Amino acid sequence: MRDMKRLAHWAVMLLLPVLGGCATTQAGGQDTGALSGYNHAMFRFNMVMDKAVLRPVAKGYVAVTPRPVRHRVANFFSNLGDVPVTVNALLQFKLGQAARDLTRLVFNSTFGLFGLFDVASGWGLPQHEDDLGMTLARWGVPQGPYIILPFFGPSTLRNSLSPLVDGVYLNPLYYYPDTAVQWSATALKVTEQRAQLLPLDSSLDQAYDPYTFLRNAYLQHRRYVLEQNNPKPVGQKPALTPLQQQLLEMQGGQ
């Protein structure tokens, strides 16, 4: 656990100066100038890492793991994800939803055998998407510039710490005393998430401009979930194609 905490602290220290500098020059999801150069470079880095490591590992995982087992694995990590969802709902003062999210977490952790089975959805307790970025938006924090994070992918300044806060500090595995279990579980989670993207690889590889496609899709998706989270009396929610929606679900929707 000490190693994971140290990594998280260093990531925060490294990201804050970079993101703070970006915030002084860009706003509203823009992607121009030096920031655009950084984003394109980081996008290429992430793609190289994906093709060299994540994609081959995910293919091997799919080849040796039966689909029902993979489904249980996905449910388990989805259940852990209900912890930050519940916390963020509380921070947004959505007390009724927070109570339902907590009930969902308890039901799936008990009746669903530690989340391996999603019994709560069938009992009228669907999963929600609340994260730190949505909480900050609720508090009036501006979106800031679009930025690609190493390994995590598309984000904005407002959402940039969500992978650390929601994915690390609010992740129950972060507090598990066995470091080997922590890292093994994290590797399994990443592998399962990447495996779900495999059917879309050919479409992304053949896209004329994958970078622009993912950027536009990400910003549309964030606008959509924010409008869902804070309904407005007028205005339409931007629609996503099925391919965009699937890609963004696997990018984490930060």
N, C-alpha and C positions, 0 to 999 in steps of 0.2 A: 504494500500500500504506500510506503514511503516513496518508492520510485515513481509511482503514478502521480502522487501529490507534487513531487518535485517537477515532473514534466509539465503538469498543469500550471504551476506557478511560473515556470519559465516561459511557457506559451503566452500567458497573460502579459508578462513583462516585455516580451518581444513584439506582441501585436499592438499594444496600446500606443507606443510612439509612432508606428507606421500608420495606424488608422487615424490617429490624431492629426498627423500631417496631411493625410488625404482630406480630412474634414475641412481643413482651412481653404482648400482650393476647389472642392467639388461639392455638389448638393443635389438632392432630388433624384438620385439614381443615375446621374450623368456618368459618362465613361469617355473622357477625352484627355488629351495631353499626356503628361507623364504617367498619370494613373492608368490610362488605356494601355500604355506600353508595359507597365507592370502586370496588368491583368492578362494581357496576351501572353506574356512570358510565363506567368503562373499557370495559365490554362494549358500551355504546351507542356510544362513540367508535370502537371496532374495527369495529362493524357499519356505521357511517357511512362509514368509510374503505374498507371492503370493497365496499360498494355503489357508492361514487363512483369508486373507482379499480381495485381488484383484480378485481372481477367483470367489468366491461366489458373490461379488458385480457385476462383469461382467455378470454372469449368470442371476442374477435378472434383470439387465438392459436389457438384450436381451429378457427376458421373458415378460417384460411389455412395451417395446418400439418397434413399428412397424419398419420394415426394411427401408422403405422410409425415416422415420424420422432420423434413425441412419445414413443413407447415407448423409442427409443434414448436420448433426452434423459433420461428418467426413470431408465433403467439407469445412465447416466453419473454422475448425482448420487447415486444409491443406492450406487454403488461408492465414491465419495468418503466416504460415510457410514460405510463399514466401517472407516475409520481410527479415529474416536473409539470405535467399538464394540470394536475390538481393544485400544485403550489402556485402556478401562474394564474389560474382561475381565481384563487384567493387574493392574490396581489392585485387583480383587476376588480376586486369586490363583486365578483359574480358568485355570490355565496350559494345560490341554488344549484348552479352547475358544479361548483366545487364539491358540494355534498354528493351529487350524483356521480362525479368522477371518483370520489373516494369510495363510494359504495361499489362502483364497478371494479376498482382495484381490489377491494376486500373479497368480493364474490369470485373474481377470477383467480385470486391467489389462494383461495380456500376450495370452493367447489370446482374450480377449474384446474386444480392441482398445480399451484405455483405459476399459473398463467399458461400452462400448456394447452388449455382449452378455453376458448372465448365464450363462456356461458352467459356473460353479462349482456352482450349484444342481443342475444335472443330473448332476454328478459327486459328489453326496452331501455338499455343503458348503453348507447353508442359511444364510440371513442371520439374525443375532440382533439383539436390541433394546437391548443394554446401553448405558446413558448415565450421566451424572454423578449424577443423582438415584438411580439404582439402586446406584451405587457408594457414595454417602453412606449409603444405607439399609443396605448391607452392613456399613458401619463403625459402625452404631448411631446415626446422626443421626436425630432425630425428624422426622416429616413436616412439622409446622408447619401454619400456616393455609393455606387455599385462597386463591389470589390470581390475578387476571387481569392479565397483563402487556401493556403497549401493543404492538400489532402481533403479538405472539407468541400471545396468547390464554391459555387456562386453564393454571394451574400450581399448585404449592404452594411454600412457602418453601424446602423442601429441593431442589426441582427448578428453582428460579427462575433459577439461573445456568447451567443446562444449555444454553440457547440460545447463550450467549456462549462458554462453555468448549468444548462439543461442536461447536456450529455455526460458531464463529469461530476460536478459538485452535487447535483440533484439525482445522480444515478446511484441506487442502492449498492451496486457492485463496487463503487468507489470506496465504500467504508468496510468492505469485506476484508478480514485480516490476512488472508492468504494472497500474496501478490501473484503467484503462479495462476491461481484461479481467476484473478482479475484480468490478467493479460490474455489468458486462454479464452475467457468469455468474450472479451472485447474483439479478439481476432475472429471468433465464430460469428459474432454479430455483424462485423464488417463483411465477412465472406458471404453470409446469407443475404445481406442487403445487395451486395454486388451481383450475386447469383440471380436475383430477381430482375436485374437489368440486362442479362445476356440476350434475351430475345430482341432487344432494341439496339444492339450493337451495330448491326448492319445498317439500320436506318441512320444512326448518328454518323457512322463512318462515311456514308454516301451523301450526307448533307453538304450543300454547296459551301456554307459557312457555319460550321458547328458552334463556333464561339458566339456569333450573333444570335443564333437560334436559341442557345441555352440562356443567354443573357435576357433576351426578350421574354422567353417563356418564364424564367424565374421571376422577373419583375411583374409580369401579368399575374402569376400565381400568388405572389405576396399581396398584390392589390386585391385580388379576389378574396383571400382568406381574411384580410383586414376588414373588408366590407362585410363579410359574413360575421366577423367578430363585433363590428360596430355598424349595424345596419343604418342606412341612410334613407330618408323618405323618398328621394329621387335618385335617378342614375341607375345604369345597368352594370352588372358585374361582367368583366371581360371573360369571354369564353375561351377555353383551351381545347386544342385538339386532343384526342386520346393519347397520341404519342407524347405530346408535351406534358400531359398530366402524369403519365407513367414515369417519364424521365424526372420530373420534378419531385415526385413522391420519393424516388430513390436518391435525389440530391439532398433530401432532408427537409425541403420546404422551409429553410431558415430565413 
